[in-house]
Amino acid sequence: MSKPANKRKHIPAGKVRSYWQEHISEAIALGFNGRVIENIEDDYDELRLCWCCGSQGYQESAHIIPHSLGGQSTPSNFFLLCHECHVRSPDFAIAKPFIDYINEYAVSCTDLIVEVVTYGKRKLEALSFEDEKKMYALAEVFESRLMEACTEAFKMAGYHAASQSRSTKMAAFRYAIDKVIDEFDPSSSAEDIECQLEEDDKSAAISRAPSNSLPAR
């Protein structure tokens, strides 16, 4: 009897995600590195991470071994990538070149967080002039203001092919950090900065307080 034809068929991203999240040990055994494993584990339908570069918002189901070279249309032979990583990934009759490519260019959410924290810390250290007390005061005010600045920054960030790249996210975070840092007067003392924090706390408390005024009749 002849072998059944290897028919190409579409496998939904949800099935691919579920398969690999339930078979993490298989991904590790194949040789995918820690960054890739983290992206697989962190992904969910609303986020839609590229399992290679970590961009979010759009995924394509990429064959690990191409269908034209004998790859099966089964969840275990698919990987979720953004369009750019999909196009750049190698087409080869064995899995190793694909795995090597993904590992080489893999970036996880943790990498982005570390880069953002390192950038912010470097900016704060430059502003504090090695004054430890001033550094701690700056960090407190910085933390209290950063979320609002990030919200503003990400309103300025766009998408490419329905996906937001790591460089776009990093640009938004850097913009937010720089905006907060630029609000500080370099000549301010630790005491001056602590006063700013008290003012920030008062403003936040006022904005959260319910209005007791009665509607006009």
C-alpha positions as a LaTeX table, in Angstrom:
\begin{tabular}{lrrr}
\hline
Residue & $x$ (\AA) & $y$ (\AA) & $z$ (\AA) \\
\hline
Met1 & 0.00 & 0.00 & 0.00 \\
Ser2 & 1.17 & 3.49 & $-0.71$ \\
Lys3 & 1.74 & 5.88 & 2.17 \\
Pro4 & $-1.05$ & 8.38 & 2.84 \\
Ala5 & $-0.35$ & 11.80 & 1.38 \\
Asn6 & 1.16 & 14.37 & 3.73 \\
Lys7 & $-1.58$ & 16.92 & 3.30 \\
Arg8 & $-0.93$ & 20.52 & 4.30 \\
Lys9 & $-3.49$ & 21.77 & 6.79 \\
His10 & $-3.88$ & 24.82 & 8.97 \\
Ile11 & $-3.28$ & 24.37 & 12.68 \\
Pro12 & $-4.76$ & 27.21 & 14.82 \\
Ala13 & $-2.32$ & 29.11 & 17.00 \\
Gly14 & $-4.27$ & 28.08 & 20.12 \\
Lys15 & $-3.61$ & 24.40 & 19.41 \\
Val16 & 0.10 & 25.03 & 18.80 \\
Arg17 & 0.33 & 27.04 & 22.03 \\
Ser18 & $-1.50$ & 24.41 & 24.06 \\
Tyr19 & 0.67 & 21.62 & 22.67 \\
Trp20 & 3.99 & 23.25 & 23.54 \\
Gln21 & 2.85 & 24.57 & 26.92 \\
Glu22 & 1.80 & 21.01 & 27.80 \\
His23 & 5.06 & 19.56 & 26.40 \\
Ile24 & 7.70 & 21.97 & 27.74 \\
Ser25 & 10.00 & 19.03 & 28.48 \\
Glu26 & 9.92 & 18.16 & 24.76 \\
Ala27 & 10.92 & 21.72 & 23.82 \\
Ile28 & 13.83 & 21.53 & 26.28 \\
Ala29 & 14.87 & 18.12 & 24.96 \\
Leu30 & 14.89 & 19.48 & 21.39 \\
Gly31 & 17.37 & 22.14 & 22.53 \\
Phe32 & 15.33 & 25.36 & 22.74 \\
Asn33 & 17.06 & 27.66 & 25.24 \\
Gly34 & 15.73 & 29.29 & 28.40 \\
Arg35 & 14.62 & 32.52 & 26.68 \\
Val36 & 12.50 & 30.58 & 24.20 \\
Ile37 & 11.03 & 28.39 & 26.94 \\
Glu38 & 10.10 & 31.52 & 28.91 \\
Asn39 & 8.32 & 33.01 & 25.89 \\
Ile40 & 6.34 & 29.79 & 25.35 \\
Glu41 & 5.32 & 29.64 & 29.02 \\
Asp42 & 4.41 & 33.36 & 29.21 \\
Asp43 & 2.31 & 33.41 & 26.04 \\
Tyr44 & $-1.49$ & 33.48 & 25.98 \\
Asp45 & $-4.09$ & 34.35 & 23.37 \\
Glu46 & $-4.56$ & 38.02 & 24.27 \\
Leu47 & $-0.78$ & 38.61 & 24.44 \\
Arg48 & 0.38 & 36.65 & 21.35 \\
Leu49 & 4.13 & 36.71 & 21.92 \\
Cys50 & 6.58 & 35.86 & 19.18 \\
Trp51 & 8.44 & 32.91 & 20.71 \\
Cys52 & 11.66 & 34.19 & 19.18 \\
Cys53 & 11.99 & 37.98 & 19.43 \\
Gly54 & 9.33 & 38.52 & 22.10 \\
Ser55 & 7.28 & 41.06 & 20.13 \\
Gln56 & 3.58 & 40.92 & 20.89 \\
Gly57 & 0.22 & 41.34 & 19.19 \\
Tyr58 & 0.53 & 39.06 & 16.16 \\
Gln59 & 1.54 & 35.43 & 15.55 \\
Glu60 & 1.98 & 33.17 & 12.56 \\
Ser61 & 2.19 & 29.37 & 12.77 \\
Ala62 & 5.64 & 28.58 & 11.35 \\
His63 & 6.70 & 25.08 & 10.32 \\
Ile64 & 9.80 & 23.83 & 12.13 \\
Ile65 & 10.42 & 21.44 & 9.21 \\
Pro66 & 8.71 & 22.84 & 6.08 \\
His67 & 5.79 & 20.95 & 4.61 \\
Ser68 & 7.59 & 20.95 & 1.22 \\
Leu69 & 10.48 & 19.03 & 2.81 \\
Gly70 & 8.34 & 16.42 & 4.54 \\
Gly71 & 7.30 & 18.35 & 7.65 \\
Gln72 & 4.02 & 17.23 & 9.18 \\
Ser73 & 1.01 & 19.48 & 9.73 \\
Thr74 & 0.82 & 18.64 & 13.43 \\
Pro75 & 1.12 & 20.99 & 16.44 \\
Ser76 & 4.54 & 19.53 & 17.31 \\
Asn77 & 5.94 & 20.78 & 13.98 \\
Phe78 & 4.70 & 24.37 & 14.40 \\
Phe79 & 6.10 & 27.33 & 16.31 \\
Leu80 & 4.44 & 30.70 & 16.90 \\
Leu81 & 6.44 & 33.59 & 15.44 \\
Cys82 & 5.87 & 37.17 & 14.31 \\
His83 & 5.90 & 37.72 & 10.54 \\
Glu84 & 9.49 & 38.98 & 10.45 \\
Cys85 & 10.94 & 36.05 & 12.43 \\
His86 & 8.83 & 33.62 & 10.37 \\
Val87 & 10.15 & 34.98 & 7.07 \\
Arg88 & 13.75 & 34.92 & 8.32 \\
Ser89 & 13.64 & 31.42 & 9.82 \\
Pro90 & 15.47 & 28.71 & 7.83 \\
Asp91 & 13.69 & 26.14 & 5.67 \\
Phe92 & 15.54 & 22.86 & 6.15 \\
Ala93 & 14.72 & 19.15 & 6.21 \\
Ile94 & 15.79 & 18.69 & 9.85 \\
Ala95 & 14.80 & 20.73 & 12.91 \\
Lys96 & 18.26 & 21.77 & 14.18 \\
Pro97 & 18.82 & 24.83 & 11.90 \\
Phe98 & 15.39 & 26.20 & 12.89 \\
Ile99 & 16.09 & 25.63 & 16.60 \\
Asp100 & 19.56 & 27.22 & 16.30 \\
Tyr101 & 18.07 & 30.28 & 14.58 \\
Ile102 & 15.36 & 30.73 & 17.23 \\
Asn103 & 17.90 & 30.34 & 20.06 \\
Glu104 & 20.31 & 32.84 & 18.48 \\
Tyr105 & 17.74 & 35.61 & 18.14 \\
Ala106 & 15.54 & 34.80 & 21.15 \\
Val107 & 14.68 & 37.66 & 23.48 \\
Ser108 & 12.47 & 37.14 & 26.53 \\
Cys109 & 10.33 & 39.54 & 28.56 \\
Thr110 & 12.89 & 39.19 & 31.36 \\
Asp111 & 15.63 & 40.52 & 29.04 \\
Leu112 & 13.53 & 43.60 & 28.32 \\
Ile113 & 12.82 & 44.17 & 32.03 \\
Val114 & 16.52 & 43.86 & 32.90 \\
Glu115 & 17.43 & 46.33 & 30.15 \\
Val116 & 14.78 & 48.83 & 31.31 \\
Val117 & 15.83 & 48.55 & 34.97 \\
Thr118 & 19.52 & 48.92 & 34.07 \\
Tyr119 & 18.79 & 52.02 & 31.99 \\
Gly120 & 16.72 & 53.61 & 34.76 \\
Lys121 & 19.29 & 52.79 & 37.45 \\
Arg122 & 22.09 & 54.31 & 35.38 \\
Lys123 & 20.09 & 57.52 & 34.94 \\
Leu124 & 19.34 & 57.75 & 38.68 \\
Glu125 & 22.97 & 57.14 & 39.62 \\
Ala126 & 24.10 & 59.90 & 37.27 \\
Leu127 & 21.62 & 62.31 & 38.88 \\
Ser128 & 22.43 & 61.43 & 42.49 \\
Phe129 & 26.19 & 62.07 & 42.18 \\
Glu130 & 26.97 & 59.04 & 44.44 \\
Asp131 & 24.89 & 60.56 & 47.27 \\
Glu132 & 23.21 & 57.45 & 48.69 \\
Lys133 & 20.50 & 59.34 & 50.58 \\
Lys134 & 19.65 & 61.36 & 47.49 \\
Met135 & 19.63 & 58.16 & 45.41 \\
Tyr136 & 16.99 & 56.54 & 47.63 \\
Ala137 & 14.87 & 59.71 & 47.64 \\
Leu138 & 15.10 & 59.95 & 43.85 \\
Ala139 & 14.12 & 56.29 & 43.48 \\
Glu140 & 10.96 & 56.79 & 45.54 \\
Val141 & 9.78 & 59.79 & 43.53 \\
Phe142 & 10.82 & 58.08 & 40.31 \\
Glu143 & 8.71 & 55.01 & 41.14 \\
Ser144 & 5.68 & 57.12 & 42.02 \\
Arg145 & 5.79 & 58.98 & 38.69 \\
Leu146 & 6.92 & 56.29 & 36.27 \\
Met147 & 3.56 & 54.57 & 35.65 \\
Glu148 & 1.91 & 57.77 & 34.47 \\
Ala149 & 4.88 & 58.51 & 32.21 \\
Cys150 & 4.75 & 54.96 & 30.77 \\
Thr151 & 1.04 & 55.33 & 30.03 \\
Glu152 & 1.79 & 58.52 & 28.09 \\
Ala153 & 4.76 & 56.94 & 26.30 \\
Phe154 & 2.88 & 53.87 & 25.09 \\
Lys155 & 0.17 & 56.09 & 23.59 \\
Met156 & 2.97 & 57.29 & 21.30 \\
Ala157 & 4.13 & 53.75 & 20.42 \\
Gly158 & 2.86 & 52.07 & 17.28 \\
Tyr159 & 2.60 & 48.60 & 15.79 \\
His160 & 4.18 & 47.05 & 12.73 \\
Ala161 & 2.09 & 44.37 & 11.00 \\
Ala162 & $-0.13$ & 44.21 & 14.13 \\
Ser163 & 2.91 & 43.47 & 16.30 \\
Gln164 & 4.75 & 45.73 & 18.73 \\
Ser165 & 8.47 & 45.11 & 18.52 \\
Arg166 & 10.90 & 44.92 & 21.41 \\
Ser167 & 12.70 & 48.05 & 20.14 \\
Thr168 & 9.40 & 49.97 & 20.14 \\
Lys169 & 8.68 & 48.92 & 23.73 \\
Met170 & 12.21 & 49.83 & 24.78 \\
Ala171 & 11.87 & 53.24 & 23.10 \\
Ala172 & 8.64 & 53.86 & 25.06 \\
Phe173 & 10.23 & 52.85 & 28.36 \\
Arg174 & 13.29 & 55.04 & 27.70 \\
Tyr175 & 11.05 & 57.98 & 26.82 \\
Ala176 & 9.13 & 57.53 & 30.09 \\
Ile177 & 12.30 & 57.22 & 32.17 \\
Asp178 & 13.88 & 60.28 & 30.54 \\
Lys179 & 10.68 & 62.28 & 31.05 \\
Val180 & 10.63 & 61.56 & 34.78 \\
Ile181 & 14.38 & 62.18 & 35.16 \\
Asp182 & 14.14 & 65.52 & 33.33 \\
Glu183 & 11.60 & 66.73 & 35.92 \\
Phe184 & 14.28 & 66.67 & 38.64 \\
Asp185 & 16.50 & 69.63 & 39.37 \\
Pro186 & 20.08 & 68.24 & 39.53 \\
Ser187 & 20.90 & 70.68 & 42.32 \\
Ser188 & 18.06 & 69.43 & 44.56 \\
Ser189 & 19.04 & 67.90 & 47.89 \\
Ala190 & 17.64 & 64.66 & 49.31 \\
Glu191 & 15.38 & 66.75 & 51.55 \\
Asp192 & 14.04 & 68.70 & 48.55 \\
Ile193 & 13.24 & 65.45 & 46.76 \\
Glu194 & 11.51 & 64.00 & 49.83 \\
Cys195 & 9.30 & 67.11 & 49.88 \\
Gln196 & 8.43 & 66.44 & 46.23 \\
Leu197 & 7.40 & 62.90 & 47.18 \\
Glu198 & 5.13 & 64.24 & 49.94 \\
Glu199 & 3.52 & 66.60 & 47.44 \\
Asp200 & 3.04 & 63.70 & 45.00 \\
Asp201 & 1.40 & 61.63 & 47.75 \\
Lys202 & $-0.95$ & 64.48 & 48.65 \\
Ser203 & $-1.93$ & 64.99 & 45.01 \\
Ala204 & $-2.56$ & 61.25 & 44.58 \\
Ala205 & $-4.70$ & 61.15 & 47.73 \\
Ile206 & $-6.79$ & 64.09 & 46.53 \\
Ser207 & $-7.32$ & 62.49 & 43.10 \\
Arg208 & $-8.47$ & 59.24 & 44.73 \\
Ala209 & $-10.81$ & 60.87 & 47.25 \\
Pro210 & $-14.55$ & 60.58 & 46.40 \\
Ser211 & $-16.34$ & 63.81 & 45.69 \\
Asn212 & $-18.77$ & 64.77 & 48.48 \\
Ser213 & $-20.34$ & 67.63 & 46.59 \\
Leu214 & $-24.07$ & 67.30 & 45.91 \\
Pro215 & $-25.31$ & 67.78 & 42.35 \\
Ala216 & $-26.83$ & 71.19 & 41.64 \\
Arg217 & $-30.62$ & 71.29 & 41.69 \\
\hline
\end{tabular}
